[in-house]
Amino acid sequence: MKQFFIIICCALAAQTVIAQNKFKATIHNDITGEALTGATVRIPALNISAIADTGGRIIINNIPNGQFDMEITFTGFNKQEKKYVFPLQHPDEFIEFSLEPQSDELAEVTIQSTRTNQSLVEIPTRIEALPMEELDEKSTMRPGDIKMLLGESTGIQVQQTSAVSGTASFRIQGLDSRYTQLLQNGMPLYAGFSGNLSLLQISPLDLKQVEFIKGSASTLYGGGAIAGLVNLISKTPGKTPELTFLLNGTAAGGADASGYYAQKWQHWGTTIFTSLNYEHPYDPSNTGFTAIPQTHRFTINPKVFFYIDDHNSGWFGVNTTYENRFGGDMQVVNGRADSIHQYFERNKSFRFSTQFSFTHKVDSISQFNIKNTIGYFNRDLSEPGFNFQGDQLSSFTELNYVQNRKRTNWVAGVNLVTDEFTAQPPENTFNYNQATFGVFVQNTCKAAPWFSVESGIRADDNTPSPQQPANGVFILPRINALFTISKKLTSRIGGGLGYKMPTLFNDQAEEFGYQNLQPLNTGTTKAEQSYGLNGDLNYRSAIGDAFISINQLFFYTKVNHAIILQKNAFVNAPGFLSSQGAETNIKLSMDELGFYLGYTYTDARLHNNGQVSTQTLTPKNRLSFDFTYEIENSFRFGAESYYTGPQLLSDGSTGQAYITFGLLIQKMWKHLDIFINGENLTDQRQTRWGSIYGGSITNPVFKDLYAPLDGVMINAGLRIKLLN
């Protein structure tokens, strides 16, 4: 009997060994044939997966007999699903998978950022992108705006410009917000008077990708991109209809409700985004002032897409946003003002814009593109005894021709930018009327398998006023090179010139509330001019079942004729402004686990009349860490932590370093997501380390803002997906 059981056990063990199968595959780009390093093959029923190595190869062991579904995925490519019965007929052969690029996404990326049709990994210009997956996560953290989305990116700092109204701008690589451009679908919609409210009035639910170009990008998009640009790419209708609603509430009394609908027919398509946002006045530190102002906002953004034939397509959209933002003394905001409690800041704004884009394909390698946006922005800023109101009317029109060949790509075009501001009353010294006509050409050449170069030149003619002809014409060359050192290691180096026409609309004017500022002397104030250099190393490799990506960037920017504030007047500094530093980004993916580490070192200095001083409100060291565990379409858990180092304040003191920590839990079903998110769980608040204002509560003088004011923030909600 004993021998019989031994024989049975051996037979079962042998059968078990025999039943352990192996799956081999290679994954490539369907268009270029390039191996997709980091692509994932997953067997949901067995909860096992593997990541492709540098040759696009995957091997999965220990698969039992039976029929199983396979999911093959890679960011930016359409997912494939296949069924296989094990054991396979030819288990030692590699099965070939060719993933098709998501054409809609890649078209938006290439057309709107560099105007070529190359994939991101082939472009010599260094571009970072947040894909749909990351935006999906960010939209549950802060559904009402993109303030957090930008603030969590390396090299980008969100700077709050009002202690009670929550207005904010963003800086790239230590340079003020006036040196950056914020684009939507490649068109400048947020500049001048409207800039400091833009981050608070854009919802991530309407976006499918966000692109960053750090360093001079003036050759691409003209003045104002000395430090770089952020391009917000809107969603477009896909093959299947989409109807999504997002409901969110915060522990501070805020609420968000937004909806998105998209559908595509044979010759037509549409997307409609709308949102309602409410914030309750909130003062967690009992300072008597609003850390979060009372806010009512409504947004609607419909678009119509047309696909006339194989050669002609385009879209037309309208964006309307109304907001009433009321902050200040809590008693005033709550309707209990008296002789002592009188201070308030009220921002009423109305934004209306149209966007139009049309493409005519001449043949398989060339096309004409035309884009246009017309924007109207009205803002009424009120404080005790002071009111500043104005209308901004702006437009952008571009016509370009694109030719894409196997080794070379050409883009040539012209554009016209107009910007007119009229304050109330009309004689206000902030009024201006500016027009810029630009001509540009750029070329991308794959000179060798290991070397590509992208070069371009732009000529801009500015007509700000008859008194300022010397600042009118700028010639802006740039060049970027991509070196493919090996399959795992690449490097980009490049640089270019930039400029910024002088204007009174900047961070400091916003902090002053536009009070007591001297008019800009257009006869003597010179345009700010710059040159920037950057270089990086990028390493991508598969290590067993893990995929690692390491990017190291170095940057330097010098701005001549930098405009500074002296005695309530903006003048050119007798010197220059410089910013230099480094960014480190490390990503590690392993099955359902993801790790991210980011570090930014920034050394920004003003060289003024022989004296060198560190730029205020610019931390030299920032560190971020992010951990995620995600089962696709089922569950997501995330933890993140951010360290912000000490920074110099305008009164000569130093702001305290601080660490924030956040958690996200999200459960997903086919038609429903439920999430709860906590930000700043360490409860870091600037009010913990001292008062944020001087003077009296009746006439407060607010100090520099360098840390959060709202403390711990908890939000929870659900996303309903009726069509997907």
Secondary structure as GFF3:
##gff-version 3
##sequence-region A 1 724
A	DSSP	alpha_helix	2	18	.	.	.	ID=ss1
A	DSSP	beta_strand	21	29	.	.	.	ID=ss2
A	DSSP	beta_strand	40	43	.	.	.	ID=ss3
A	DSSP	beta_strand	48	51	.	.	.	ID=ss4
A	DSSP	beta_strand	57	63	.	.	.	ID=ss5
A	DSSP	beta_strand	66	73	.	.	.	ID=ss6
A	DSSP	beta_strand	80	86	.	.	.	ID=ss7
A	DSSP	beta_strand	95	99	.	.	.	ID=ss8
A	DSSP	alpha_helix	103	109	.	.	.	ID=ss9
A	DSSP	pi_helix	110	114	.	.	.	ID=ss10
A	DSSP	three_ten_helix	120	122	.	.	.	ID=ss11
A	DSSP	beta_strand	128	130	.	.	.	ID=ss12
A	DSSP	alpha_helix	132	141	.	.	.	ID=ss13
A	DSSP	alpha_helix	147	151	.	.	.	ID=ss14
A	DSSP	beta_strand	156	160	.	.	.	ID=ss15
A	DSSP	beta_strand	168	172	.	.	.	ID=ss16
A	DSSP	three_ten_helix	177	179	.	.	.	ID=ss17
A	DSSP	beta_strand	180	184	.	.	.	ID=ss18
A	DSSP	beta_strand	187	190	.	.	.	ID=ss19
A	DSSP	three_ten_helix	192	194	.	.	.	ID=ss20
A	DSSP	alpha_helix	195	198	.	.	.	ID=ss21
A	DSSP	three_ten_helix	204	206	.	.	.	ID=ss22
A	DSSP	beta_strand	207	214	.	.	.	ID=ss23
A	DSSP	alpha_helix	218	221	.	.	.	ID=ss24
A	DSSP	beta_strand	228	234	.	.	.	ID=ss25
A	DSSP	beta_strand	242	250	.	.	.	ID=ss26
A	DSSP	beta_strand	255	264	.	.	.	ID=ss27
A	DSSP	beta_strand	268	279	.	.	.	ID=ss28
A	DSSP	beta_strand	294	307	.	.	.	ID=ss29
A	DSSP	beta_strand	312	328	.	.	.	ID=ss30
A	DSSP	alpha_helix	330	333	.	.	.	ID=ss31
A	DSSP	beta_strand	344	361	.	.	.	ID=ss32
A	DSSP	beta_strand	366	383	.	.	.	ID=ss33
A	DSSP	beta_strand	386	404	.	.	.	ID=ss34
A	DSSP	beta_strand	408	424	.	.	.	ID=ss35
A	DSSP	beta_strand	432	448	.	.	.	ID=ss36
A	DSSP	beta_strand	451	462	.	.	.	ID=ss37
A	DSSP	three_ten_helix	469	471	.	.	.	ID=ss38
A	DSSP	beta_strand	473	484	.	.	.	ID=ss39
A	DSSP	beta_strand	489	500	.	.	.	ID=ss40
A	DSSP	alpha_helix	507	511	.	.	.	ID=ss41
A	DSSP	beta_strand	528	543	.	.	.	ID=ss42
A	DSSP	beta_strand	546	560	.	.	.	ID=ss43
A	DSSP	beta_strand	563	566	.	.	.	ID=ss44
A	DSSP	beta_strand	569	572	.	.	.	ID=ss45
A	DSSP	beta_strand	575	590	.	.	.	ID=ss46
A	DSSP	beta_strand	593	608	.	.	.	ID=ss47
A	DSSP	beta_strand	611	614	.	.	.	ID=ss48
A	DSSP	beta_strand	621	631	.	.	.	ID=ss49
A	DSSP	beta_strand	635	644	.	.	.	ID=ss50
A	DSSP	beta_strand	647	648	.	.	.	ID=ss51
A	DSSP	beta_strand	654	655	.	.	.	ID=ss52
A	DSSP	beta_strand	658	668	.	.	.	ID=ss53
A	DSSP	beta_strand	672	679	.	.	.	ID=ss54
A	DSSP	three_ten_helix	686	689	.	.	.	ID=ss55
A	DSSP	beta_strand	693	695	.	.	.	ID=ss56
A	DSSP	beta_strand	700	702	.	.	.	ID=ss57
A	DSSP	beta_strand	713	723	.	.	.	ID=ss58
###
